[in-house]
Amino acid sequence: MVYLNAMRHLLNIIKRYPWTSTACGVMILLFFWSFYVEPNLIEVIHCEVTPKRWQPEHDGLRMVVLSDMHLRAGWEDFFRRKRIAARVAEQKPDIIVILGDSVNGRGGIRDNISDDEMTAFLAGFKAPLGVWGIFGNHENAYGLERAEAIYKRAGVHLLERDFARIEYKGRGFWLCGLFTYRVGQGSIVPKFPPDEAVIHLLHQAVLMTDFPTWISLTVSGHSHGGQIVLPVIGTAYQPEGIRPTYPDGYSELGDWHLYLTRGLGGSPFSARFLCWPEISVLTLRADRAVVRQIDPVSGQIVAKSVREGKRI
């Protein structure tokens, strides 16, 4: 009887204030969509990119890019982690790179999964050429030593002010993370063989121009693609006031080649709107004439990558 009376009262309010009631209903739906639906709609983006000096022997190498996962405690994120792991495994990558901000640096214990859970999750990623990672600003706030221990236990090769030569089909290319968040330590710019490609893992794309233009490809995240994007207006909210400096996807910006991913999570809250979480699958091509974005369902070319920073 109590519920019936409450329902009648609610219907009377709706009849008396139809426009206000409609507006409230829309706001409730948008809230539910942004916090509980869209953050779980993981989009797999397939993109062919052409790093400078990429060798013909390496043509077709598949790299999965993960960034800004912001893994949280709670049942809803448990299922999100399961979906991420399943989507990554489906891609059968040759190599996996993690671009930082897998944690919530300011979330404390209540807003982070345990170290053991984090280790088990990251250890689930497998690729023939390994899983490689760098830190983001949230690992810096979370504790670099603690994050480094998790990477080590999970078998993720950390590239912080470090680099590695990867042998593939008889030829080598370089993977590096030249930047560091450690206080008192600057970035490094080592010399690489001039005929071998260098892929730079850099959490914040805005720092890309601090490094040499001979870097073959920079892969970045951090901006979340805007996280909350409104029609016409564009980015309505972005953590720490950092708006996307460069367009999502693959761009050739002057002498720099950049792939910028929207990432998988949100901060300081998990909500996303018109900005689906993204797992990026990069197919690295030696032929500079082939620069295209591919629809993962049909396999058809949907857009050619446009130079000078225009969106794909």
C-alpha positions in Angstrom: 0.0 0.0 0.0 2.8 2.4 0.8 4.5 1.7 -2.5 1.2 2.2 -4.4 0.6 5.6 -2.7 4.2 6.7 -3.5 3.7 5.7 -7.1 0.4 7.7 -7.3 2.2 10.7 -5.7 5.0 10.5 -8.3 2.5 10.3 -11.2 0.7 13.4 -9.9 4.1 15.3 -9.7 4.8 14.3 -13.3 1.4 15.4 -14.5 1.8 18.7 -12.7 5.4 19.4 -13.8 5.8 17.6 -17.1 8.8 19.5 -18.4 10.7 19.5 -15.1 10.0 15.8 -14.7 11.2 15.1 -18.2 14.4 17.0 -17.6 15.0 15.1 -14.3 14.4 11.8 -16.1 16.9 12.7 -18.8 19.5 13.7 -16.2 19.0 10.4 -14.4 19.4 8.4 -17.6 22.5 10.4 -18.6 24.0 9.8 -15.2 23.4 6.1 -15.4 24.7 5.9 -19.0 27.9 7.9 -18.1 28.8 6.0 -14.9 27.6 2.4 -15.6 27.1 1.9 -19.3 29.6 3.7 -21.5 32.7 3.0 -19.3 32.0 -0.7 -20.0 31.6 -0.3 -23.8 35.1 -1.1 -24.7 35.9 -0.3 -28.3 38.7 -2.1 -30.1 40.3 0.4 -32.6 42.4 -1.1 -35.4 44.8 1.3 -37.1 47.6 0.8 -39.5 50.5 3.2 -38.9 53.8 3.8 -40.6 56.7 4.4 -38.3 59.8 6.0 -39.8 62.5 3.4 -40.7 60.1 0.5 -40.1 61.7 -2.5 -41.8 59.9 -4.6 -44.4 60.7 -7.7 -42.3 58.6 -6.2 -39.5 55.7 -5.3 -41.7 52.4 -6.3 -40.1 53.6 -6.5 -36.5 50.5 -6.1 -34.2 50.9 -4.0 -31.1 48.2 -3.7 -28.5 48.2 -0.4 -26.7 46.6 -0.1 -23.2 46.5 3.2 -21.3 44.8 4.9 -18.4 43.0 1.8 -17.1 42.5 3.3 -13.6 41.6 0.0 -12.1 39.2 0.4 -9.2 37.9 -1.7 -6.4 34.3 -2.9 -6.6 32.2 -5.5 -8.4 31.5 -3.4 -11.5 35.3 -2.9 -12.2 35.8 -6.7 -11.7 33.7 -7.4 -14.7 35.4 -4.5 -16.7 38.8 -6.1 -16.0 37.5 -9.4 -17.3 36.3 -7.7 -20.5 39.6 -5.9 -21.0 41.6 -9.2 -20.6 39.3 -11.0 -23.0 39.4 -8.3 -25.7 43.2 -8.1 -25.5 43.6 -11.9 -25.9 41.2 -11.9 -28.9 43.6 -9.6 -30.8 46.5 -12.1 -30.7 49.1 -9.3 -30.4 52.8 -9.7 -31.2 53.6 -7.2 -28.4 51.6 -5.3 -25.7 52.5 -1.9 -24.3 51.0 -0.3 -21.2 51.3 3.5 -21.1 50.7 4.1 -17.4 47.9 5.3 -15.1 46.8 1.7 -14.4 46.1 2.8 -10.8 44.3 5.7 -9.1 47.0 7.7 -7.5 44.8 9.7 -5.2 42.3 7.0 -4.5 44.0 5.3 -1.6 43.1 1.8 -0.6 39.3 2.2 -1.0 39.6 3.2 -4.7 42.3 0.7 -5.8 42.4 -3.0 -6.2 45.0 -4.8 -4.0 48.6 -5.2 -5.2 47.9 -9.0 -5.6 44.9 -8.3 -7.7 46.8 -5.8 -9.8 49.7 -8.3 -10.3 47.3 -11.1 -11.3 45.5 -8.9 -13.8 48.7 -7.6 -15.5 50.2 -11.1 -15.5 47.3 -12.3 -17.6 48.5 -10.3 -20.6 50.7 -12.4 -22.9 52.5 -11.7 -26.2 55.4 -13.4 -28.0 57.5 -10.2 -27.9 56.6 -9.4 -24.3 54.5 -6.9 -22.3 56.2 -3.6 -21.8 55.1 -0.7 -19.7 55.9 2.8 -18.4 54.5 4.9 -15.6 52.0 7.7 -15.7 51.3 10.6 -13.3 49.0 8.3 -11.2 51.8 5.8 -10.5 53.8 8.8 -9.4 51.2 9.7 -6.8 50.5 6.0 -6.0 54.2 5.2 -5.3 56.7 4.4 -8.0 58.5 1.7 -6.0 55.2 0.0 -5.2 54.1 0.2 -8.8 57.5 -1.1 -10.0 57.3 -4.1 -7.7 53.8 -4.9 -9.2 55.2 -4.7 -12.8 58.1 -6.9 -11.9 55.9 -9.6 -10.2 53.5 -9.5 -13.2 56.3 -9.9 -15.8 55.8 -6.5 -17.3 59.1 -5.0 -18.5 59.4 -1.5 -17.2 60.9 1.1 -19.5 61.5 4.2 -17.3 64.5 6.1 -18.5 65.4 2.8 -20.3 65.2 1.2 -23.7 65.4 -2.3 -25.2 66.2 -3.7 -28.5 63.7 -6.3 -29.7 64.7 -8.9 -32.3 62.0 -9.8 -34.7 62.3 -11.9 -37.9 66.1 -11.4 -38.0 66.0 -7.6 -37.6 65.8 -5.3 -34.6 63.8 -2.3 -33.5 63.9 -0.3 -30.3 61.3 0.2 -27.6 62.0 3.0 -25.1 60.5 5.0 -22.3 62.8 8.0 -22.0 60.8 10.1 -19.5 60.7 9.6 -15.8 58.5 11.0 -13.0 61.3 10.4 -10.4 62.4 13.6 -8.7 65.9 14.7 -9.5 66.2 12.5 -12.6 65.8 13.9 -16.1 64.9 12.3 -19.4 67.5 10.5 -21.4 68.2 10.6 -25.1 70.5 7.7 -26.1 71.9 7.1 -29.5 70.3 4.4 -31.6 71.4 2.8 -34.8 70.3 5.1 -37.6 68.7 2.3 -39.7 66.5 0.8 -36.9 63.1 2.1 -35.8 62.6 3.6 -32.3 59.1 3.5 -30.7 58.8 5.8 -27.8 56.3 5.1 -25.0 55.3 8.4 -23.5 52.4 8.8 -21.1 51.7 12.5 -21.9 51.7 13.4 -25.6 52.3 17.1 -24.8 55.9 16.2 -23.9 56.5 14.7 -27.3 58.2 17.8 -28.7 60.8 17.6 -26.0 62.3 14.6 -27.8 64.1 14.3 -31.1 62.2 14.1 -34.4 64.1 11.0 -35.4 61.9 8.9 -33.1 59.9 6.7 -35.4 56.7 6.7 -33.5 55.4 8.1 -30.2 52.6 6.2 -28.5 50.7 8.2 -25.8 47.6 8.4 -23.6 46.7 10.5 -20.6 44.1 12.8 -22.1 41.3 10.1 -21.9 40.1 11.6 -25.3 38.4 14.3 -23.3 36.4 11.8 -21.1 33.2 13.9 -21.1 32.5 15.1 -24.6 29.3 17.1 -25.5 27.9 17.6 -29.0 29.0 20.9 -30.6 30.8 22.0 -27.4 33.4 19.2 -27.4 35.4 18.4 -24.3 33.3 19.5 -21.3 35.5 18.1 -18.6 39.0 16.7 -18.4 41.0 15.7 -15.3 43.4 18.3 -13.9 42.3 20.8 -16.6 44.3 19.0 -19.3 42.4 19.1 -22.5 43.5 16.9 -25.5 46.3 18.8 -27.2 46.4 16.4 -30.1 43.7 14.5 -31.9 42.9 10.9 -31.0 44.3 8.3 -33.4 47.3 8.4 -35.7 48.7 11.7 -36.8 51.8 13.0 -38.5 52.5 16.4 -36.9 55.3 18.0 -38.7 58.3 15.6 -38.2 56.6 13.7 -35.3 54.5 10.6 -35.7 52.0 10.1 -32.9 49.4 7.6 -31.9 47.2 8.9 -29.1 44.7 6.6 -27.5 41.6 7.5 -25.5 42.5 4.9 -22.9 40.2 2.7 -20.9 39.3 4.4 -17.6 38.5 7.7 -16.0 39.7 10.0 -13.3 38.9 11.2 -10.7 35.6 9.4 -11.5 34.9 6.6 -13.9 32.2 8.4 -16.0 32.6 8.8 -19.8 30.2 10.4 -22.2 30.5 10.1 -26.0 34.1 9.0 -25.5 34.2 5.2 -25.4 37.1 3.4 -23.7 39.6 2.2 -26.2 41.9 -0.7 -26.8 44.2 0.2 -29.7 45.6 -2.4 -32.0 48.3 -0.9 -34.2 49.5 -2.8 -37.3 52.9 -1.4 -38.1 53.6 -1.0 -41.8 56.8 -0.4 -43.6 55.1 1.1 -46.7 54.4 4.8 -46.1 51.8 4.8 -48.8 49.5 2.7 -46.6 48.2 4.8 -43.8 44.6 4.0 -43.0 42.1 3.3 -40.3 40.3 0.0 -40.5 36.8 -0.9 -39.4 37.2 -3.9 -37.0 33.9 -5.5 -38.1 33.9 -5.2 -41.9 37.7 -5.0 -42.3 37.1 -2.1 -44.8 39.2 1.1 -44.8 37.0 3.8 -43.2 39.4 6.8 -43.3 42.8 7.7 -44.4 45.1 9.3 -41.8 45.4 13.0 -42.6 48.6 14.8 -41.9 49.2 17.9 -39.9 47.2 16.7 -36.8 43.8 16.5 -38.3 41.6 13.8 -36.8 41.4 10.4 -38.4 
